[in-house]
Amino acid sequence: MARRGTILACLLLGCGPLTATSAIDDADRALVRARAADSERYAAYETALAELYLAKAREEQGYAQYGEARSLASEAQRFANAASRKVADRGGEPASQSPKRTAVQQR
């Protein structure tokens, strides 16, 4: 019985790096998608928070704080998804606030 508990503990402890890495990768992909949608321009607050949480998650992973890294990566993903939603909610609005001037209008 004690042997099973030891094996189970080893398996659970060994999964920490894997789950943290997976969460960090998911957050990174969510941030890449948000940036591709121009979130740095239209959801700067959410994008900056996602970047900061992701950087801290990577730092904690480096110190073998896998639970904290996973939690921080989850927050990073939440903010990255919020940035993507905010950009998507803009919908049909033009890409820039001011109209672009053509060469004829500039003369």
C-alpha positions in Angstrom: 0.0 0.0 0.0 2.8 2.4 0.9 4.5 1.6 -2.4 1.4 2.7 -4.4 1.3 6.0 -2.5 5.0 6.6 -3.3 4.4 5.8 -7.0 1.4 8.0 -7.1 3.3 10.9 -5.4 6.1 10.5 -7.9 3.7 10.6 -10.8 1.9 13.7 -9.5 5.1 15.6 -8.8 6.5 14.7 -12.2 3.5 16.2 -13.9 4.2 19.7 -12.5 6.7 20.8 -15.2 4.5 19.3 -17.9 1.3 21.1 -16.9 3.1 24.3 -16.3 4.8 24.1 -19.7 1.5 23.3 -21.4 -0.3 26.2 -19.7 2.6 28.6 -20.7 2.4 27.3 -24.3 -1.4 27.8 -24.4 -1.0 31.4 -23.0 1.8 32.1 -25.5 -0.4 30.9 -28.4 -3.3 33.0 -27.2 -1.1 36.1 -27.0 0.3 35.5 -30.5 -3.3 35.3 -31.8 -4.2 38.5 -30.0 -1.2 40.3 -31.4 -2.0 39.1 -34.9 -5.4 40.8 -34.5 -3.6 44.1 -33.6 -4.5 43.9 -29.9 -1.5 46.1 -29.0 -3.3 48.9 -30.7 -7.0 48.2 -29.7 -6.6 46.4 -26.4 -3.3 47.7 -25.1 -4.1 47.2 -21.4 -5.1 43.5 -21.8 -2.2 42.8 -24.1 0.3 44.3 -21.7 -1.1 42.4 -18.7 -1.0 39.1 -20.7 2.7 39.8 -21.6 3.6 40.6 -18.0 1.8 37.5 -16.6 3.4 35.3 -19.2 6.8 36.6 -18.4 6.3 36.0 -14.7 5.0 32.5 -15.4 8.2 31.7 -17.2 10.2 33.2 -14.4 8.4 31.0 -11.8 8.8 28.0 -14.0 12.5 28.6 -14.0 12.5 28.5 -10.2 10.6 25.2 -10.3 7.5 26.9 -8.9 5.2 24.9 -11.2 1.9 25.6 -9.5 2.5 29.3 -9.5 3.7 29.2 -13.1 0.6 27.4 -14.1 -1.6 29.9 -12.3 0.1 32.9 -13.8 0.0 31.4 -17.3 -3.7 30.9 -16.9 -4.1 34.6 -16.0 -2.0 35.5 -19.1 -4.2 33.4 -21.3 -7.3 35.0 -19.8 -6.0 38.5 -20.6 -4.9 37.5 -24.1 -8.3 36.0 -24.8 -9.9 39.2 -23.4 -7.7 41.3 -25.8 -8.8 39.1 -28.7 -12.4 39.5 -27.8 -12.0 43.3 -27.4 -10.5 43.5 -30.9 -13.2 41.3 -32.3 -15.9 43.4 -30.7 -14.6 46.4 -32.6 -15.9 44.5 -35.6 -16.4 46.7 -38.7 -14.7 49.8 -37.4 -11.9 51.1 -39.6 -8.3 50.2 -38.8 -7.3 53.8 -38.2 -9.0 56.7 -36.5 -8.0 59.3 -39.1 -8.7 58.8 -42.8 -5.7 58.1 -44.9 -4.8 60.8 -47.4 -4.2 59.8 -51.0 -1.5 61.4 -53.1 -4.1 63.6 -54.8 -5.5 64.9 -51.5 -2.0 65.7 -50.2 -1.3 68.2 -53.0 
